Each structure stands twice: as C-alpha cells, then as structure tokens.
Amino acid sequence: MRFRFLPLRRLGLTGCLTGCLAGAGLARAAHPAAFDVRAYGAAGDGKAIDSPAINRAIAAAAAAGGGTVVFPAGTYLCFSIHLQSHITLHLGSGATLLAAKPAAGFGQYDTAEPNAADLYQDFGHSHWHTGLIWGVDLEQVAILGPGSIDGAGLTRFGPGPARPRQASDTPLSLGARQTAGNAEFPPGTQMEGQGDKAIALRGCRGVTLRDFTIRRGGHFAVLATGVDNLAIENLRIDTNRDALDLDCCQNVRIAGCTINTPNDDAITLKSSYALGAARTTENVTITGCQVSGFDEGTLLDGTYGRTQVLAPDRDGVTGRIKFGTESNGGLKNVAIANCVFTHCRGFALEAVDGGAIEDVTVSNLTMRDIMNSPIFIRLGSRGRGPQNSPISTVRRVAISHVTASDVDPRYPILICGIAGHPVEDVTLSDIQVLYRGGGTREQAAAEAPEHDNSYPEPSMFGVLPAYGLFVRQAVNFAADHLRVGFAQDDQRPAILLADVAGAAFDHVQAQHAAGVPVFRLRQTTGFALRDSAGAPGAR
C-alpha cells in the first residue's frame, strides 16, 4: 500500500495550525508575569528589613492583574507581608523568609484588627493582621516552595481562652479577657507590634500552599479562617505551637504533609465564632500525612529527639490530628486516611461548643508511642460562644483499620457523651491496639468523673477503669474485629460500657488477666456479642 502526503493547504489545516500556534503564543503572553523581589529593593542578606520591598513587588504584580512574586536564594528578614488577590509567592530553592523580632527603632508587625467576637475563642484565633504573611478577602492566591519560612521573631505567647460574652458587657469590660496560662505560655495581653502567625488568611477563595517548609511558626504556623477551596500539599512543618488550624473552612484538601508539634496540635479542624457567626467546616480530606511530637526542630534536622516529656498543659507531647475544641459551627463530611502518628497523642474528635460533628470517616492510621487515648471522641458542654448556644451533637462516625502500639496504659479508646446528649452511631472496625499495661485492681474499681463543662482531654477523667475501650453515654455503638492487648499484665477489664443504648460487638479479641472479665456493663441495654474469643457469645 502506498501513502500520499498531501500539502497542508490541500487539507485546509494551515489556518487551523496558525490559529493554534497563535493561541499558544497568546497563552504564553497571558501567563502571569514574574516579579523578582530583588528588583524592588530586597537585599536578601538576613540583615536589612525586606518586607517593604516585598510588598512593593506584590503591589506591582496586583496592579498588572496578577503574577508570581519570586524570591531567589537568600534570607529575607521581614515584618508584615500583605498578600493580594491573584498573587503567587514563589520561595525558590535556598530562599528563606525570616520573621524579624520587633524592637524600638527597628520595626514591628501590623496591629491586630478589631473583632467584636474575639471573646469566644483564643485571641490568636480572632486576628489575622498579626501574621508574618496575611491576607483577608482574597481570591486565587498561592505560596509555593521549595524555600522556607522561619518564624524566629514570632511570639508563641498570648492570652488564653476568653470568657463568654455577657449581656452586661461594656466596651471596657470586653477588653478584659479571662486568661489561662501555664508554665511555658504565661498569660498576658497581646503585645503591640508583635507577630504571632507565619501565615494568616481570612475569608479567602482558591488558596494553594505547597512544597515549602515552616520552622518556628509562632502561635500558628497556618491559620485559615473562612477559607474555601483550599489545598495544602507537601508541607514540612516543625514548630512550637499549632501547625495547621483550619477554622470555618470548606472544600479543603490536605495531602502529603509532615508535621512536628510537641507543644500543640499538628492538624486541627475547628469551627469557632471568629467570623462573628457560626459557620460549618465541611468537605475536608486529609490524606498521606505524618504527625509527631518530637523535640522541636529535630524533625527537620533528622535527629527525632525525645527528651521533652510533657506539653505545656502538663500532658504528654501533642502533635496529633484533632477536631475541635472550638466547634460552634460544627464539622461535617470529613475523610481522613493513610496517616501516621508517632510519639504524640492519638486522634481526637471533640464537640463541646454547640456545633454538630457528623458524617466522618477515618481509615488506615498507624500509631506508635502514643501519649494518651489512641482514639478520643468527646461530646461535652463547655459552651464557649454566645449565650444559649445549643449542646453539641456527634453522629455517624466510622473509624477503621487502625493499628497502634506502645500506647499509654492510663487511657483506653475513649468515647464519651453527657447525660441526655449521647454520642450516636459510632462504628469501630478492624482496630488493633497494644497498650503498655500495668493497671491495678484499685484503678479497675475507680469511677470516672463526668466533667461535662471542662476542656476536653482524655486526662480529664483520670486513669480509666478499663484498659482497652471505655464507652459512656452512647447510642448505637458498634465494634467489629476489635483486638486489644497489653505488654504488661493489667488488672482492669478490657472493655467497659456505661449508659449505652445499643452496643454490638463482633469478632472481639481482648487479652485479660486471670480472673478479670473482658466486659463490664453498667446501665447498658441492647448489648450483643458474637464470634469473640475469650468472651462467651451473648445477646
């Protein structure tokens, strides 16, 4: 067979190709321009304050309709950097944004903006202008690596939880915050001119944070409040307080991040009152992340130090994935998968401020050297928000394929509501937990306190009277293929249920000491057990 190659003109394609090439050229011409910060006066020597030059470059890019602000290799000592819409900050290889320390005659950060709702959550959750990099009501912004942000000059101090607003409050009394300090983070008023966050965003749309490193992120490495269509990918964070705090955010994807936070939480989903109204955090995925509580800085230097024993709240080091505590607007439609917890606290889901947590799946977690409950679900009534806020609800939570070892023996898997407000429809599947053991008969006889209005942590209940699973105030609880055991003999029962209506157990394997029962039931109805080694079948 012979082939004839016809001229393009004969095929009528010349115009098409010309148009396509022209279109490609137009696309290239329309690509956002690059704005090198050095061209706008940045020195990048770690000595001169470069934030004015950086803000000029951002303003020039915004005036051009958008663009990429480029940071070549160097150290850029900065105070406040003001993001604008349609701007990408590209931290090149070897580039570091270094947060400056305020000093008289040297410079300071932007002042915290007013927020009438700032008594309903910590001061740090309520203000964004105090960030090293901050933006409010923006669209289509990005911060990309492979460079880094070093918050050496940021503060991690600040006021503690605020009291609820009262009808009798006056403008003067609103300024008097109730503080709750501790040994490392003392109470006090936010100092004028200080920065307390590496990145702070409020009310933004279409945000991407990718491929950079944060060290010493201040009170928050990233605080995103009311930010929608947010992608956080491949970040490395080694910081001294919270890493990722996502508050009232919707349509969020967090993937491939490695985060070390010994003194606070690694990834936290919240729905506070910081926007002045309750707003749900929903449609969130967290996949392929690693969280830990190694000594600060030792994730990045590769030494993975374990000398720090306690976090500032006097519990073990933190570094976990957590829902709450702020939960005024609720958290819905969340999926967490394929994450690793090492030398930190376990997964926590906490609803205590009036919102609903529902439709949550958690799967494929591995945990080692865990400082408290490997799984902690708490419905409480702290009620931090406007007066007459409703009691929270927790419904339809499925946790599966979790393997944990070397777990603190004081705290089992803990699922706990309050009288009249049970946790509903929680399912545990394919769970294996090995505790350190060592529990005593005296601990087995203890009564766990209620503490309905307290800040939620497993330690609020003291040493629990069961080593493997403790469920109280729950409806329609189910566990299948649950295996719990201990490395050292434990005199507590494996599983204790109290005030539970409807509990189905299937294929349970629970190690237990001689003469100690696997199950202990109190005020529990609708209990069913089948195909479980070491425990008789019962209904």
N, C-alpha and C positions, 0 to 999 in steps of 0.2 A: 504494500500500500504506500502510495506517495502522498506527502503532505505539502500543501501550498501555503505559504505565509503571505497573507495579504497586507498591503500597506495600511497603517492605522487610519489614514484618511478614508480608504475604501470601507473600513469597518465603522466609520463615524465615531471614533473614540478620541480623536485629538482634542476636541472641545472638552470631553469628559476629563481626560488626564490633565489638561491645562487647568481646568477648574479645580480638580482635586489638589494639584500642586499649589495652586494659588491659595486654596483653602488651608493647606498645611502651613504655608507661609504666613497667612493671616493668624493661624493659631499660634505660631511661634511668636509673632509680633504682639499678640494679645496676652502672652504668658506674663504673669506678674513680674515686674522688674525687681532687680536686686539692689539693695541699698546697704552699702558697706558702712558700718558704724565708724570706721576709721576715717572715712571721707567726711564725716560730720564732726570730727574732732576728738573721737575716743582715742585714748592713749594705749589702753590695754596693758599697762605696766604694773597694775596692782597697787599703785600709789595715788595717782590722780583720780578724782571722782569723775566717772564717765557717764553717770546717768543723764546729765543734761544733753550730752552729745547723742546718746542712745534715743532719748525722747525726741530730739530733732530728726533723727533718721526715721523714727516711727511716724512722726507728723508728715514728713515729706512723702513717705510711702502712702499714707492715708490720703493725702492731697492728690496723689496720682491715681486714686481709685483702688489702691491695694498693692501689695508687694511683699517681698521677702527681705527682712532686715537681717543682714549677715554679720556674724561675729567670727572673724578669723581667730586663729590661735592667739591666746593672750589671757590675761587676768583683768577683768573689768570690775573695778571697785565701784559700787553703786549704792545710792539710796533709791527712792521710788521710781519704778519704770511703769509708764502708762500705756497699756495696750489700747489699740483701736481696732475697729472692725476691718475685716479683710486683710489682716496682717499676720504674717508668719515670722516668728523669731527662729532663726536657724543658728544653733550653737555648734560651730564647727569643731572638728577634732582638735583637742588642745585648748579649747575656749572654755573659760570659767567665769560665770557671773558671781562675784563675791560680794555678799551683803556687808556694807560698811557699818561700823559701830558709831552711833551718834555721839557727838562731842561738841562742846561750845566752840563756835567759830569754824567748825568743820562741816557740819551738815546734819540733817535729820530726815526722817520719813514723813510722809503725809499724815495729817491729823485724822484720827478716827472720825468718820462721819456720824451725825446723829442717827439714832434708831429708837423709835418710841417703844419697840417691842424687846429691847435688849435685856429686860429683867426676866425674861422667860427662858434664857439659856446663857451659857457662859459668855463673858464679854468677847472672847475670841471668835465665837460663832456669829456675832452680831455686827461685825465691822470688817470691811474689805479694803479700805484705803490704806490700811496699815501693812499691806503686803509689799514685799520687795517688787513683785510683778503683780499688778492688779488691773482688773477691767470690769466694768459694770454696763449691762445692757448692750452687749456687743454681739456681732454675728460673724461667723466664719473666721475664727482665729485659731492659730496653731503655735505650739512651741515644740521644736524638733531638735534632736541631738545630731551627732553623738557627744556633744560637750556636756558641761555640768553646771550645777548651781550649788554654791556653798553659802549657807546661811550663817556664817560665823558671827556676824554682827546682829542677828535677830535675837529677840528675847523669847524665852520659853515660859516666862512668868506671866502672872496676870491674876485678876480676880477669879474667885471660884464661882460656884453656882449662885445665881441670883434668886431672890425670893419672888413668889408670885405677886403680880400687881394687885393692889387693893383699891376699893372704891374711894377710900380716904386719902389716897396718894396725892401729894402735891408735887409740882416740878422740883422743889427742893428735896423732898423725901425720895423721889425717883432716882436721884443721883447717889443715894446711899445704898450700895449693894451689900448684901449679905455675902461674906466671903467664907471660903472653906479651904484653908491652906494645909500644907503638910511640910515635912522636914525639908524637902528639896524645892518645892514650889510654894514659897510663902505667900500669904495673902497680901494684897496691896492694890492701889489704883494703877491703871494703865499709865505708864509714864509718857508724857507728851513727847512726840517726836520719835518714839521707838517703832520699829517694825517687828511684827510677830508672826509672819507667814512668808513662805517662799513664793507661793502663787495663790492669789485670792481672786475668785470670779463670782459675780452675782448676776443673775438674770440674762445669761448669755445663751446663744444658739449656735450649734455647729462648731464644737471645740475639739481639737485634737492635741493630745500631749503624748509624745512618742520619742523613744530611743535616747533619753538623756538620764543623767544621774543627779540625785539630790543628796547632799550631805548637810546635816545640821539644819533642818528645815524650820526651826522655831516652834511656836505653838502648833502650827500646822504646816506640813510640807506643801499640801494642796488642800485648800478649802474651796469647794464648788457648791454654791447655794442657788437653787432655782436654775440650774444649767441643764439644758436639754440637748439631745443628740451629741453626747459626749463620749469620746473614745480615748482611753488611756491604755497605751500599749508599750510594753518592753521598757518600763522604767526600772531603775535601780535606786532604791531609797534607803539610806542608813541615817536615822535621825533620832532626835532626843525627845520627841513627843509624838503626837498623831502624825501619820503619814498621809493617807488619803481619807478625807472627810467629805462625803458626798451627801448633801443635805437638800431635800426637796427637789431632787433631780429626776428626770425622766428620760427614758431611752438612752441607757448608758451601757457601754461595753468596756470592761477591764480585762486585759489579757496579757499573760506573759510577764508579769511584774515580779520583782524580787525585792522584798521589803523587810527591813530590820528595825524594830522599835521596842527596845527593852522597857521604856518608861510609859508607853501608852499604846494605843491600838494601831494596827497596820492598815487595815481596810475597814472603814466604818460607814454604814448606810444609816442616815438619820432623816427625820422629817420634823424639824424644830419649828418654832414660831418666829424665826429670824426675819422672814419676809413680811411679818405683820398679819399673817393669816395662815391657817393650816393648809399645807399642800403635800400631796402624796409623793413619795419616792416610788417609782414603779418602772417596770420593763427594764430590768437590770440583769446583765450576765457578768459573772466573774469566773474566768477560766485560766487554768495553767499558771497559777500564781504560787509563790513561796513566801511564807511569813515566818518570822523568828524574833527572838528576844535576846540575841547575843549582846555582849558588851558593845556599847555604841562605838561605831567606827570599824569594828572588827569584821563586819561583812565585807566592806569594801577592801580592807587590807588582807582578807583571806585567812585571818587567824581564828575567827569564830570564838572569841573569848567568852568564858562562862563564870567570871569572877563575881559579877553582880548577882545577888540572890533575890533582892526584893525591888519592886517598883515603888514609887513614892507613896502609893496608897497602902503600903506595907504588906501587900500580897506579892506573889511571885511575879517575875518579869512578864510583860504583857505580850505584845507582838502578834495579835490574833486577827481574825476576821469577825466582825461583830455587827449586829443590827441594834440600833439604839445607842445610848439610852434615850436621847430626845426622840419622841415618836408621836408628836401631836397630830401630824397629818397621816400617819400610817405608812406602811411599806407593803407593796403588792407586786405579784408577778415577778419573782426574782429566782434566778437559777444560778447555782454555784457548783462548779465541777472541776475535778482534776487539780486539786490544790494540796500543798504540803505545809504542815505545821511542824516546826522544830524548836525545842527549847523555848516554849511560850505557853500562854493559856490556850484553852480549847475554843471551839466555835461557840459563839454566844448570840442568842436571839432574845432581845429584851424589849417588852412593850409596857411602859409604865406611865405614859403621859397622855393617854386618851385616844390614840390612833389605833387602827386595825392593822395587824400583820397577817397576811393571808396569801395563799397560793405561792408557796415557797418550796423549791426542791434543792436539796443539797446531796451531791453524789461524788463518789471517788475521792475521798480525803484520806491522806495518810498522816499520822501524827506520831511523834516520838518526844519523850522528855516533856510531858505536859504538866503545867503547874497547878491546874485546878480541873474542873469538870471537862471531859472531852467534848461533851455536848451539854449546853445550858440553855434551857428555854424558860423564860420567866415572864409571867403576866403579873404586874403589880399596880399600885395606885399612888405612885408618887405625886401625880397631878401637877407637874410643873408646866403651867400655862395659864390662860385666862380662867377666871373663876367659873365654876360649874362645868368644867370640861368633863366629858364622859369617861368612864372606865375603859381601858384598852380591851381589845379582843385579839386572840391568836387562833387562827383557823387554818386547816388544810396545809400542814407542813409535812413533807416527806423527806426523810434523811436515809440514805442508803449507801452501801459499800464504803464503810468507814473502818479503817484499821488503825488502832492506837496502841502504843506500848510505853512502858515506863511512865505510868500516869500516877499523879498524886493520889495517895490512898484515902485522903480525907473526903474527897468529893466524887461521888459516882456520876453517871449520866443523870442530869437533874432536870425534871420537867415539873413546873410548879405554877399554879394559878392562885387565886384567892377565893375565899368563901363567896359563893354567888356568882363568881366570874371564872369559870374553869377554862383551861386550855382545851381546845377542841380539835379532834380529828388529826392527831399526830401519829405518824407511822414511822417506825424504825425497821429497816431491812438490811440484812447482811452486814451486821455490825460485829466487830471483834475488838475487845478492849482487854489489855493486860495491865492490872494495877500493881503497885508495889506491895500492897497488903500491909499487914501488921495491926489491923483493927482489933479492938478489945471487946469483951462482953459488956463492959460498962458503956462503951460507945454504942453498942447494939441496943442498949436499953434507953438511950437518950431520946428526948423529944425535940424535934427540930422546931425552932421558933417560927412565927409567922412573918413578922417584919413587913407587913403589907406596904407601908409607905416609904420604905428605905431605898437607898441607891442599890441597884441590883448587881450583886456579885455572888458567886457560889459561897464565899466565905461568910456571907450574912447569916447563914444557917448554922455555922459551926461545923464540927465533924458530924457527918450524916450517919444515921443508924443502919444504913445498907451500903455495901461497898461497890455494887455494880450498877444499880438503877434505882432511882427514887422518883416516884410519880405521886403528886398530891394535887387535888382539885383539878381533875381532868375528866373529859368525856370522850368516849370512842377512841381510846388509845389502842394501838396495835403494834406488836413486835414479832417479826419472824426472822429466823436464822440469826438469833442474837447469841453471842458467845462472850462470856465474861470470866475472868480468872485473876489469880494473884500470884506474885512471885514469892511472897512470904505469907504464912498462914494468917487468915483473917477470921475473927470470931463473929463477924456480922453476917446477916443473911445477904444473899446476892441481890435480891430484889424486894423492895417494899412499896406497896401501893396503899395510899390513904385517900379516902374521899374521892374515889374513882368510880364513874358510872360507865361500864362497858370497857373491858380490857381483854384483848385476845392475844394469846401467845402461841406461837407455832415454831417448832424446832429450836428450842432454847437449850443451850448447854452452859451450865453455870457451875464452876468449881465451888465447893463449900467444905468447910472444916467438919470434922466428925461431930455429930450431934447438933449441927447448926442447919436450920432449914434453908432451902433455896428461896422460897417465897414467904413473905409475911404480909398479910392483908388486914387493913383496918377500914371499916366503913366502905367496903368495895362491893359493888353489885355487877352482875353480868360478866363474871370472870370466866374465861375459857382457856384451857391449856391442852395442847396435844403434841404428840410426837417429840417429846422433850426428854433427853437423857438426864437421869438423876432426879427427876421430879415426876410424880405419878400423874397420869392423864386425869383430867378433871374438867367438869363443866358445871 
